[in-house]
Amino acid sequence: MEFVVDLDPTHLVLRITVTAVLTDKAAKDIYQAVARLALRGGPYAVITDLSQVVDFPLSADTVRALAATALPIPLGDRPSVMVARQPALFGLARMFEMHRESMGVQLEVVHSIDEAYDLLKVAPQDFSERLFPADLAA
């Protein structure tokens, strides 16, 4: 499982960066790991960066199932942004977005990390705390 979670402690934004193949199992594992990390505080705004995913044998059933589960991160009324550059992955992310929106969750899918930063009014250097894996610096 290759992903990192960084925190912008000033703006309370989590950035989840996935850097591996995104399988059904990996997606579920990431979801559960982030849920455990998010218990430490919040509410958080969230950037889920899938722009570095090289392959995604991810099923639509898994996307729907994850979208239908309880939120893993306390958002309050904070927004969530998902970054997906590849057209097919962008489509899966949009499907996730539509399911979440029906639950009243603010989620937007964008094509670039810079768009995500602009939407949340943060910058890359704001993410100064590495939450996972904890032994690496942000």
Secondary structure, DSSP 4 states (H G I P E B T S, - for coil): --EEEEEETTTTEEEEEE-S---HHHHHHHHHHHHHHHTTS---EEEEE-TT-------HHHHHHHHHSPPSS--TT--EEEE--SHHHHHHHHHHHHHHHTTT--EEEES-HHHHHHHHT--GGG--EEEESTTS--
